[in-house]
Amino acid sequence: MRSVPRRGRARRHLALAALASVLLTACTAGPSARPPVVENDGPTPQQPPSSSRQVPLPGLEEPGESRIDWSRCGTEVLDRLGERPGDSPSVSCARMTSTLDAPDLPGRGITRIGLLKAGEGPVPLVVVNDVDGEPGTLYAARLAASMPSELLRRFSLIGVDRRGTGTSDPVRCVPGDVRATLLDTDPTRSFDTLLDAARVAGQQCAINLEDQQPALDSWRTAGDLDELREQLGLRHLNALGHGEGSRVVALYAARYPGRVGRTVLDGVPDPSTDMVTVLDGVAAGAEATLDAFSSDCASRECALGGDARAKVAELAEQLRARPLSTADGITMGAPLALRAVLQGLADRQRWPQLADAVTAARSGDAGPLAEFVRPLLLESQDSAARLDGSLATRCNDSVTRLPADRLRRVARELGDRHAVFGSVVAQELAWCSPWPSRAEPAPEIGVEGAPPMLVVSTAVDPVTPERGTIRAAERMPSAVRIAWQGSGHGALTSACVMRAVRGFLVDGDVPRDGTLCPA
């Protein structure tokens, strides 16, 4: 199969999406005489030589002497997994100490990072998830349960709870009522209320986190991965990043290109520093995923009937007039309900549950829908609310700080362009506006000298849209992209994609750049 050259990729990916359904009926991850895109525009331009293309894919190495002390996971982890003695794959847990310091930020102290190992394969594969999603430890355990047995015979998955999340030292800095306001305020209708809540959140995080505050970012989390590599006794780090977690793994490759092993990035965020452009893409991806959900719902004859999009929009209008309350005190207005739908759209396997939850909310029971946002909103003795750690990391990673009048205008524009999710996505611009501006330049995700890295894009993704993943791949000289034509957040549920991932990780087979996998 001929690869799609990096030059002209932005022009060709539009043709790719339009022709995918007629070009392929099976995964084209392996060698083939058939090109991924039909072209009649003359000879293919030659890609200029790149030194990174000449870096071989490292072989698989078993760890040397490890300093990680694995033991049985605590009941809170096992309960969340539904794990019982004898379940497969087996899991064990540990904590690793890492430094909060960087050469330009001395005196930040140390932090403890939660780890989980799933499976007994001899080669570690480190797994990093979205900062506001399921903690990396739990995500790795669930991923291991769905992976081919051949892959698990070779690898054990090492899930990492990123700084401030899961079983790592938690970030607890946003008051509960402020958290609720951040998630349940429509910036197109009550912008000042949202901005005031963002100011309080920023102030409280500055007070509670003190000197640790600027150390909570993806660049320094990449440093945690290198500490993990060293403590595992490895020369090269094999890693898998999912969604926004792929940014951490990509930054690891940028910081330590000579230590990169076999790397899979399942959906990479748009690397643009213009957050307005990035969030516009996220909102468009969310709207497209809602359409895919609606089609899926109609095909299954789900409780929402043939037009789930209309039913979601009707629910939002219903909740604007009369919010609902749950038994544990969550008030579900329109913005929080749409945030819950957005969370549900990200997990394709939960779409039936999401349809039932929207149906229940339309009938006055908000409890099932609240399940999708409860981890973001509520904290317990065992776990922090996910919004706090996400807020700290995302605001430290971003460089965009807009004045209030521009924020109001952008929020209205996003709401006008994207009828269902534009206003919900626009919340995130206001969240970071009072946060301290990043003192350092935003780090680049692409450098020369890394071996081939497998980047997987999803055609309809509400979190890491395909266009943003393509932009990221274009900035990474050694990226080799597989395009899955499905919907949802991430492509590892695709059998075609998983075959390509298995071949890459286990056998070292690098697919052709531009390979397509059908939905």
N, C-alpha and C positions, 0 to 999 in steps of 0.2 A: 504494500500500500504506500502511495506517495504522501508525504506529509504536506500540510498546509504551511507555506513559508511564513516566517514571522513578519516580513514586509507585506503589506496589503491584507494582513489578517483582519483588521477592523472592517475593511470593505467586504471581505468574503464571509465573515461570520453571519451576516444577514442572509446571504444566499444559503448558507448551511442550514439555518433554522427553517427556511421556507421549503427546502428540498429534502429534509431529513426523512420525512415520512414515506417518500417514494423511492429514495435511494437505497434504503437498508431495511431488512426485515430481521436481521440478527446482529449481534455484537461484532464489531470489526476490530477487536483489540489485537488480534494476531496478524501475521503477515498475510497479505492479500494482493492480488493483481488489480483489484478494483479501487479507484480513488475515492476518498471520502466526499469530494465535491466535484460535480460535473462542471467543467470549464471549457470555454471556447475562445479564450482571449490570448492565444498564442503561447509561446514557450513560457514555462514557469520561471520567474526570476530566481536567481540563485541567492541563497542566504549567505551573507558575508561570513567568513570563518570567524569562529569565536573560540577563545582558549577554553571557556567553560565547557564547550561541547567535547573537548578532548579529554576532560577529566573522566576517568572510568568510574563506573558504579562500584563502590566498595563491596568486597565480599562479605559474607555473614561471619561474624566472629562471636564466639561465646565469651561471656565476661570472665575477667580474671577474678582476683580476690575482691569480693563485694563487702562494703561497709554498711549495707542496709540490713537492718534486723527485722525480718518479716515474722509476723505472728498472726494469730487468729484475729479476724476483724471483730470490732465491738458490735454489740447487739443493735445499736442504732443504724449501723451500715447494713447488717444482715437483714434487719427488718425492712429497710427501704428496698432492698433487693429481692425480698421474699426468699432469701437464701436459707437453706436448711442443711444440716450435716448430710453429706453424701451427694449434694447437688453438684452438677458439672456445668461449666468448668469450675474448678476449685478456686477460692479467692483467699488472699491473705493481705494484711495491711501493715503499714509502717509509717513513720514520720521521719522526715529529713530536715536537718537544720541548714539554712542557707543565709547568706549575708544580705542585709538590706542596703549595704554600701555600694557605691560605684566610685571610680576615681574622682569624679567631679561632685559627688555627693557624700562626703565622709560623715561618719558619726551616726548612721541610721540604725545600727545595731543588727540584730538577727531576727529571722522569722522561721517558723516551723511550717513545713510543707507536707500535706497529707498525701499518701500514696496507697495504691491498691494494685496487687498483682493478680491477674486472672489467667489461669491456665498454667501448664507446667513445661511449656516449650523452653529450650535452653537459651534462645536469643531474645533479649528484651526489645520490645517495641513500645516506645513511650507514646501515650495518647493524651491530647490536649483538646478540651472542648470550649465552646463559647463561654465567655465570662459570666453571662447572665442566664446560661442554660443549666442543664443538669451538671453537677460537679463532675470533674474529669474522672474521679474514681468510679462513680456509679455508671457514667457513660461507657467507660472501658469494660466494666463487667457485663453490661448489656450487649455491647458490641461483640465481645468474645463469645457470648451465647449464640450469636447469629453467624459467626464466621465459619468457613469450611474447616473441617477437622484437619486437613492437610496443613493448613496455615497454622493452626494451633499446636500441631506436633512440632513445628519449627520455632514458633514464637510464643512468648508469654507477653500479655499486654500489661503495661505499667501505666495505670491511670494517675494523672497528676491533678490535684486540686490547686488551682492557681492562687496566687497571693490574695488573701482576704476572702476565700470561698471555701465551701465544703468543710472538710476536716482540717484544713490549714488554719493558721491563726486568723480568726475572723475579723472582718471590718463591720463594726456596729457603730454607726455615727449619725444616722438620719432618724429623727424622732418618728414614731409610728404614724402620727396624724399628718406629718409633713410628707411622709412616704405616700400616704393615701392621696394627698392633694396632688403630688407630682404625677401620679398614675391616673387620676380621675378628673383632670381638668382639661377642658378643650381650649387650646390656645387661640382658636379663631373666635371664641366667644368670651373668655375670661382670661385674657393674657396677663394682666397685672397680678391676678391671684396666683397663676403658675410661676411668674417671675419672682414674686415674694417668697413662695415656698422654696424655689431654687436657691435664693439668697440664704434662707435659714439653713437649708441643707448644707450649703457650702461653708457657712460659718461653723456649724456644729461639727462637721468633718474636720475642719482646720483645728478646732479645739481638741477634739477627741483623738485625732491621729497624730497631732503635733509633727515632729520631724519625720515620721513615717510616711506622711501624705505624698510627697513627690516620688517615693520609691515604689508606689503601686502603679506600675505600668507594664506594657507588653515587652518593652526592651529589657527591663530588669527581670521579668519572668523568663525571658530567653536565657538570662544568666543562671536562673535556677535550673533550667534544663541541662546546662553544662555542668553544674555542680552534681546533678543527678547522674550524668554520664560518668563523671569521675568516681562517684561513690559506688556505681554499679561495676566499676572496673572495666570500662569500655574505651577503646580508642575512637570509635565512631558511634554516633547516636542515630539509631533507626527510630523514626518518629512518624506519627499520623496526627494531623491536625484536622479538626472538624469545624467548619464555619469560621467564626471570628477567632477561634483557637488556632486556625491556620496562620493567622498573622504572627503569632508567637513563634511558631515553627519556622516560618519564612524569615523572621528576624534572627532566629538562631543561625540559620544558614548564612545570613548576611554578616553576623558577628564572628562566626567560627566556620568559614567555608571548608577548611581542611579537616574538620571533625564531623562532617555531615555523612551519615550513612545512607540508608534507603528511606526516602521521604515521600509521604503521600499527603497531599493537601486537598481535602474534600470541601470545596467551596472556599474561596479566598475573598475577604472584603475588598471593596474598591480602595486602592491605595491613595486616591486623591486627597489632598489636604483641604479641599473645598467641601465642607460638610453639607452645604446646601445641595450641591450636585449629588453627593453620595446618598443623602436621605431621599432626594427625589427618585433616585434609582431604586431604593429600598421600598418606597411607597408604591412605585409602579410594579415591582415584583410581588408585593403583597396583594395588589389588586388582581394581577394575573393569576396568582395562586388561589384567590377566592373564586375566580371563574373556573379553575380546574376542579376545585372542591365542589362547586355547584354542579358541574358536569358529572363528577363521580357520584354525587348524591343522587342525581337523577337516574343514573345507570343502575344504582343499587336499590332504587325506590325507597330511599330513606325517609324518615319522618318529616323532613323539611320539604319534600315534594320536588317538583321539577325546577324551581328557581330559588336555590338556597341563597344566592346573592341578595335577592329582593327581601328574603326573610331576615337576613342579618341586618340590612339597612332599616327594615321596619322595627326590629328589636331596638336598634339605637334610638330611633325616634320615640319609641315607647318609653325607654329609660330616661330620655331627656325630660319627658313630662313627669315621670314618676319613677325614681330610682327604687331598686329592690334591696333588701337587707338579707343577709344570711344568718344562720344560727350562731356563728362565731363572730358576728359583729362587722362583717365586711359590707360596706354600702356599695352597691353596684350601679353606678351611673353609666351613661353611654360611653365615655372614653375608656373606662376600666373594662367594660364588656367587650369593646372592640379590641383592646389590648389582649384580653383573654382569647378572643377568636384568632388574633394574630399568632399568639403562642401555640394554639392548637393547630393552625395551618402549617406550622413549621415541622410537625411530626406527622408524617403521612399515615403511620400506623394508628394514630389516635383520631383520624377523621370520623370514623363511625361514632366514637365517644363525643366528639365535638358537635356532630349533628344532633345527637340526643340532648346535649347540654343546651344548645341554642333553642331547641324545641321546648325544653323544660322552662327556660327563662321566659320565653314568650307566653308561657302559661302561669308565670308568677313565681317560679322556683329558681332562684339564682345560684343555689348551692353547687350543682354540677359544673356550671360555667366558671364559678369562682375557683374551682380546683386548678384551673389552668394558670391562674395568677397568684394563688396563695403563696407559693415559694418566693415570689418577688416581693410580696407585700408584708408577710408576717414572719416574725422571728420566734425562736423558742430557745430554751436553755441549750439544746444540742446543736442548733443551726441558726446562723444569721440570715436575715432577709437577703435574697440575692441582689436586690436593687442596690444595696449599699456598696458592695464590692464592685459591682458593674459600674456604678456611677463614678467611683474613684478611678478605676482603670480607664474607662472611656474618656473621661474628662482630662486625665493626664496624657492620654494618647493623642488627643485632638489639639489642633492649633487654632481653630476657628472660634473667635469671640466677636459676636455682632452686637452693635448698639441696639437699644430696645426698640427704636422705631423701625429699624431694618428687620428685627426679629418678628415684629407684628406683621409686617408686609409679607415676609417669606412664609409665615404660618398661614396667612390667608391664601397665598398663591398655591401652597401645597394642598390646602383644603379644597381649593377650586379645581385643581388638576386631578386630584385623586379623591373621589367622592367619599369613599368609605374610610380609607386608612391615612389620608394625607394629614389630617389634624393630629392623629395619634402619633405618627412618626415625627411631626413637627415639635412635639413635646421635647424631644431630645436636644434640640437647639437651645431651648431655654434652660434646660437642666444644667448645662455646663457654662452658661454665660457669666455667672459670678465666680466660677472656679478660677484659681490662679492660672495665669497664662503659662504655657510650657516655656521654660527658660532655654531649652536646647532645641536645635532644629529637629524636625520630624525625621526619624531614621528611615533610610531607604530599605526596601525589602529585597532588592536585587543586587548582587555583586558577581564579579567574575570569580572563577575558581571552585565553584560548587559542582558536584556531580549531577547527573540528570535527576530532576525531581518531578514526580507525577502529580499534576494538577487536574482535578476533576471539577467540571462545571455542571450545573443543573439548569436546564432551559427555563424552568419556572420556579424560582426560589424566593421566598419572602424575607429572607435574612441576608443572604449573600447572593444577590442577583447575578445572572450569567454575565452580563455586560461588565460588571465590576470585576468578576473573576478573570475575564479575558484581559482587562486592563492590567490586573496584577500579573498575570502570566507574561504579558508583553514586557514587563519591567524585570522579569527574572530570566537572565540569559540561558539558564539550563532547564527551564520549564518545558515539560512535554504534556500537552493537554488532551484529556479525553472529555468529550462533550456528551453528557447524558441528556436525552430528550424528554425526560420525565419532569415531575413536579414534587415539591416538598423541599425541605431544607437538608441538603446533602444527598449523595447518590449511592451510598454504600448498601442501600436496600436493593439496588439493581443487581441481578445475577450477572449481567454482562460486565458491569463495572467491577464487581467483586472478583470475577475471573481475571480481569486485567490487573487488579491490585494483587491478587495472589501470585500471578506470574511475575510481576515486578518485584515483590518482596521475597518470594521464595526462590524463584529461578533466575532473577536478575534480568528478565525480559523487559526491555524498554519499548513501549508501544510507539507507533507512529504519532507524531504531533498532529492533532486535528482528528484523531480517531473518533468515530461516532458510536454511541450505544443507544439503541431505540428505547422508547418508553415501554 
